């Protein structure tokens, strides 16, 4: 137990130094013309050091927010605004997906051609199967990048038969516990898996989560880019590494929104029941759509 506590507080203290060193020596991890900088990025992106930098940042901002309430509310608005912005932009991928599917159907069934060319000046010509498999990417974008937006909008289906009957304070405590026990750990687990999974499809030699920094730096001399471009079919979608990137972004959004949930719950506990859902920027629907959404949520509860 004492060893674990010593390890914890040692890393908390070192996080301040690691953060200061990283921002004062950006070339050691941002200069990707240097293979060693790439290897440092690979290592520290899924490291204990990075976790404690974010942990310290979260704790410091929480303490400041407890001291100055408006700071915590502004942090909540900032994180929720970020989730809304990303979600509203990426949601257009759904329209692009529908239009592309229509184009594929017309091309195959009416014009009976095997390739589709698009572009002005620089024309992109790909096999129809490339465009068909590319639809999966748009769907993955909506799923991965709209997750926190959907949470802010209240779109995730939840069974809250007991939750709805609890007091305001109890509901907020449940939100905090849920974010700490479920959202944050799940986001961390997905991040640790997705980070190295992504890099294994971008560079050689393929890194692993168990690789130490000195091992990765030793491999930097033989490192080369090996971006995954293999599809399910010979002429299919050839940018499957983008799905790995989306997985990393999904984990990041989950972690950021777990912080937003915790801070909003704390702020609403301190401000009282009348502050519930304060400042949430939710998209307005017409009356008929709102009634349908209300019926769906009523059925789920």
C-alpha positions as CSV (number, residue, x, y, z in Angstrom):
1,X,0.0,0.0,0.0
2,X,2.8,2.4,0.9
3,X,4.6,1.6,-2.3
4,X,1.5,2.3,-4.3
5,X,0.9,5.6,-2.6
6,X,4.6,6.5,-3.1
7,X,4.3,5.7,-6.8
8,X,1.1,7.8,-7.1
9,X,2.4,10.9,-5.4
10,X,5.8,10.6,-7.2
11,X,4.0,10.7,-10.5
12,X,1.8,13.5,-9.5
13,X,4.9,15.6,-8.6
14,X,6.8,14.6,-11.8
15,X,3.8,15.5,-14.0
16,X,4.5,19.2,-13.4
17,X,8.1,18.8,-14.6
18,X,7.1,16.6,-17.5
19,X,4.5,19.1,-18.7
20,X,6.9,22.0,-18.4
21,X,9.6,20.1,-20.2
22,X,7.2,19.1,-23.1
23,X,6.1,22.7,-23.7
24,X,9.6,24.1,-23.6
25,X,11.1,21.4,-25.9
26,X,8.4,20.9,-28.5
27,X,10.9,19.9,-31.2
28,X,11.6,16.6,-29.3
29,X,8.1,15.3,-30.0
30,X,6.6,17.6,-32.7
31,X,9.4,17.6,-35.2
32,X,8.3,14.5,-37.1
33,X,11.0,14.8,-39.7
34,X,13.1,13.3,-36.9
35,X,12.2,9.6,-36.3
36,X,13.1,9.9,-32.6
37,X,10.4,12.6,-32.2
38,X,7.8,10.3,-33.7
39,X,8.8,7.5,-31.3
40,X,8.6,9.9,-28.3
41,X,5.1,10.8,-29.5
42,X,4.1,7.1,-29.7
43,X,5.5,6.4,-26.3
44,X,4.2,9.4,-24.4
45,X,0.7,9.3,-26.1
46,X,-0.2,6.2,-24.1
47,X,2.0,6.7,-21.1
48,X,1.6,7.0,-17.4
49,X,3.3,10.4,-17.6
50,X,0.6,11.8,-19.9
51,X,-2.2,10.4,-17.7
52,X,-0.8,12.2,-14.7
53,X,-0.4,15.5,-16.6
54,X,-4.2,15.4,-17.4
55,X,-5.0,14.2,-13.9
56,X,-3.1,17.1,-12.4
57,X,-4.8,19.5,-14.8
58,X,-8.2,18.2,-13.9
59,X,-7.5,18.4,-10.2
60,X,-6.2,22.0,-10.4
61,X,-9.1,23.2,-12.5
62,X,-11.5,21.5,-10.1
63,X,-10.0,23.2,-7.1
64,X,-10.1,26.6,-8.9
65,X,-13.7,25.9,-9.9
66,X,-14.6,25.1,-6.3
67,X,-13.1,28.4,-5.3
68,X,-14.6,30.4,-8.1
69,X,-17.9,28.9,-9.3
70,X,-18.1,30.9,-12.5
71,X,-14.7,29.3,-13.6
72,X,-16.2,25.8,-13.3
73,X,-19.4,26.9,-15.2
74,X,-17.2,28.3,-18.0
75,X,-15.2,25.1,-18.2
76,X,-18.5,23.1,-18.5
77,X,-19.8,25.5,-21.2
78,X,-16.5,25.2,-23.1
79,X,-16.4,21.4,-23.1
80,X,-20.1,21.1,-24.0
81,X,-19.7,23.7,-26.7
82,X,-16.8,21.8,-28.1
83,X,-18.9,18.6,-28.1
84,X,-21.7,20.4,-29.9
85,X,-19.5,22.0,-32.5
86,X,-17.8,18.7,-33.4
87,X,-21.2,16.9,-33.4
88,X,-23.0,19.5,-35.6
89,X,-20.2,19.5,-38.1
90,X,-19.7,15.7,-38.3
91,X,-23.5,15.2,-38.5
92,X,-23.3,16.4,-42.1
93,X,-21.5,13.1,-42.9
94,X,-24.9,11.5,-42.7
95,X,-26.2,13.6,-45.6
96,X,-23.0,12.9,-47.5
97,X,-23.4,9.2,-46.9
98,X,-27.0,9.3,-48.3
99,X,-26.0,11.3,-51.4
100,X,-23.0,9.1,-52.1
101,X,-25.3,6.0,-51.8
102,X,-27.7,7.5,-54.3
103,X,-24.8,8.3,-56.7
104,X,-23.6,4.7,-56.4
105,X,-27.1,3.3,-57.1
106,X,-27.6,5.5,-60.2
107,X,-24.1,4.7,-61.5
108,X,-24.5,1.0,-61.2
109,X,-28.2,0.5,-62.1
110,X,-28.8,3.2,-64.7
111,X,-25.4,4.1,-66.3
112,X,-23.9,0.6,-65.7
113,X,-20.3,1.8,-65.2
114,X,-17.6,0.4,-63.0
115,X,-15.9,3.7,-62.0
116,X,-17.0,7.1,-60.6
117,X,-15.0,10.3,-61.3
118,X,-15.5,13.4,-59.2
119,X,-13.6,16.7,-58.9
120,X,-12.9,20.0,-60.5
121,X,-9.5,20.3,-62.1
122,X,-8.0,17.4,-60.1
123,X,-10.3,14.5,-60.8
124,X,-10.6,11.5,-58.5
125,X,-11.4,8.3,-60.2
126,X,-12.1,5.2,-58.1
127,X,-13.9,1.9,-58.6
128,X,-17.5,1.8,-57.5
129,X,-16.6,-0.7,-54.7
130,X,-14.2,2.0,-53.3
131,X,-17.1,4.4,-53.0
132,X,-19.4,1.7,-51.6
133,X,-16.9,0.7,-48.9
134,X,-16.3,4.4,-48.1
135,X,-19.8,4.6,-46.8
136,X,-18.6,2.8,-43.7
137,X,-16.2,5.6,-42.9
138,X,-19.0,8.2,-42.8
139,X,-21.0,6.0,-40.6
140,X,-18.0,5.5,-38.3
141,X,-17.5,9.3,-38.2
142,X,-21.1,9.8,-37.0
143,X,-20.8,7.1,-34.3
144,X,-17.3,8.1,-33.0
145,X,-17.4,11.9,-33.2
146,X,-21.1,12.6,-32.3
147,X,-21.0,10.6,-29.0
148,X,-20.5,13.5,-26.7
149,X,-22.7,15.7,-28.8
150,X,-25.5,13.2,-28.4
151,X,-25.0,13.2,-24.6
152,X,-25.3,17.0,-24.4
153,X,-28.4,16.8,-26.5
154,X,-29.9,14.2,-24.2
155,X,-30.1,11.7,-27.1
156,X,-28.6,8.6,-25.4
157,X,-31.4,6.2,-24.3
158,X,-31.2,5.6,-20.6
159,X,-33.4,3.5,-18.3
160,X,-33.9,5.9,-15.3
161,X,-36.9,4.4,-13.5
162,X,-35.1,4.9,-10.2
163,X,-32.9,7.9,-11.1
164,X,-35.8,10.1,-12.0
165,X,-37.4,9.7,-8.6
166,X,-34.2,10.6,-6.6
167,X,-33.6,14.1,-5.3
168,X,-31.6,16.6,-7.2
169,X,-28.5,16.2,-5.1
170,X,-28.6,12.3,-5.3
171,X,-29.0,12.5,-9.1
172,X,-25.9,14.7,-9.4
173,X,-23.9,12.3,-7.1
174,X,-24.9,9.4,-9.3
175,X,-23.7,11.4,-12.4
176,X,-20.3,11.9,-10.7
177,X,-20.0,8.3,-9.6
178,X,-21.0,7.1,-13.1
179,X,-18.5,9.4,-14.8
180,X,-15.7,8.3,-12.4
181,X,-16.4,4.6,-12.4
182,X,-17.7,4.0,-15.9
183,X,-17.0,6.9,-18.4
184,X,-13.5,7.8,-17.5
185,X,-12.1,4.3,-17.1
186,X,-13.7,3.2,-20.3
187,X,-12.3,6.2,-22.1
188,X,-8.8,5.4,-20.8
189,X,-9.0,1.7,-21.8
190,X,-10.2,2.6,-25.3
191,X,-7.4,5.2,-25.6
192,X,-4.7,2.8,-24.5
193,X,-5.8,0.2,-26.9
194,X,-6.6,2.5,-29.8
195,X,-3.4,4.6,-29.5
196,X,-1.0,1.8,-30.1
197,X,-3.4,0.0,-32.5
198,X,-3.4,3.2,-34.6
199,X,0.4,3.5,-34.7
200,X,0.8,-0.2,-35.5
201,X,-0.9,0.6,-38.8
202,X,1.1,3.7,-39.5
203,X,4.8,2.9,-38.9
204,X,7.3,0.0,-38.9
205,X,8.6,-1.5,-36.7
206,X,5.2,-1.8,-35.1
207,X,5.2,-0.4,-31.6
208,X,3.4,-2.1,-28.7
209,X,1.9,-0.9,-25.4
210,X,4.7,-2.7,-23.5
211,X,7.5,-1.0,-25.4
212,X,9.8,1.2,-23.2
213,X,11.0,4.6,-24.4
214,X,14.6,3.5,-24.8
215,X,13.5,0.5,-26.9
216,X,11.4,2.8,-29.2
217,X,14.3,5.2,-29.6
218,X,16.6,2.4,-30.5
219,X,14.2,1.4,-33.3
220,X,14.0,5.0,-34.6
221,X,17.0,4.3,-36.8
222,X,15.1,1.8,-38.9
223,X,11.6,3.4,-38.6
224,X,9.7,4.0,-41.7
225,X,6.1,5.0,-42.6
226,X,3.8,2.1,-43.5
227,X,0.3,3.6,-43.7
228,X,-2.3,1.0,-44.0
229,X,-4.1,1.2,-47.4
230,X,-5.4,-2.4,-47.7
231,X,-9.1,-2.7,-48.2
232,X,-11.5,-5.7,-48.0
233,X,-11.4,-6.0,-51.7
234,X,-8.7,-5.2,-54.3
235,X,-10.4,-2.0,-55.5
236,X,-12.1,-1.2,-52.2
237,X,-11.7,1.7,-49.8
238,X,-8.0,2.2,-49.2
239,X,-7.8,4.4,-46.2
240,X,-8.6,2.0,-43.3
241,X,-6.1,3.7,-41.1
242,X,-8.6,6.5,-40.7
243,X,-10.9,4.1,-38.7
244,X,-8.0,3.7,-36.2
245,X,-7.7,7.5,-35.9
246,X,-11.5,7.8,-35.3
247,X,-11.1,5.2,-32.4
248,X,-8.5,7.5,-30.7
249,X,-10.8,10.5,-31.2
250,X,-13.7,8.6,-29.8
251,X,-11.7,7.8,-26.6
252,X,-10.6,11.5,-26.3
253,X,-14.2,12.8,-26.6
254,X,-15.4,10.3,-24.0
255,X,-12.7,11.4,-21.5
256,X,-13.3,15.1,-22.1
257,X,-17.0,14.6,-21.6
258,X,-16.5,12.6,-18.5
259,X,-14.8,15.7,-17.1
260,X,-17.7,17.9,-18.3
261,X,-20.2,15.6,-16.5
262,X,-18.3,15.7,-13.3
263,X,-17.9,19.5,-13.3
264,X,-21.5,20.1,-14.3
265,X,-22.8,17.8,-11.5
266,X,-20.6,19.6,-8.9
267,X,-21.7,23.0,-10.2
268,X,-25.3,22.1,-10.1
269,X,-25.0,20.6,-6.6
270,X,-23.6,23.9,-5.4
271,X,-26.0,26.1,-7.3
272,X,-29.2,24.2,-6.3
273,X,-32.0,22.4,-8.1
274,X,-32.9,25.5,-10.2
275,X,-29.5,25.3,-12.0
276,X,-30.2,21.9,-13.5
277,X,-29.4,21.9,-17.2
278,X,-28.3,25.5,-16.9
279,X,-26.8,26.8,-20.1
280,X,-27.1,23.6,-22.1
281,X,-27.2,24.4,-25.8
282,X,-29.7,21.9,-27.3
283,X,-30.9,21.9,-30.8
284,X,-34.5,22.9,-31.3
285,X,-36.9,20.6,-33.1
286,X,-40.3,21.4,-34.5
287,X,-43.3,20.6,-32.3
288,X,-44.1,17.3,-34.0
289,X,-40.5,16.1,-33.8
290,X,-40.3,17.1,-30.1
291,X,-43.4,15.2,-29.3
292,X,-42.0,12.1,-31.0
293,X,-38.7,12.5,-29.2
294,X,-40.6,12.8,-25.9
295,X,-42.6,9.7,-26.6
296,X,-39.4,7.7,-27.4
297,X,-37.8,8.8,-24.1
298,X,-41.1,8.1,-22.2
299,X,-41.2,4.6,-23.6
300,X,-37.5,4.0,-22.6
301,X,-38.1,5.1,-19.0
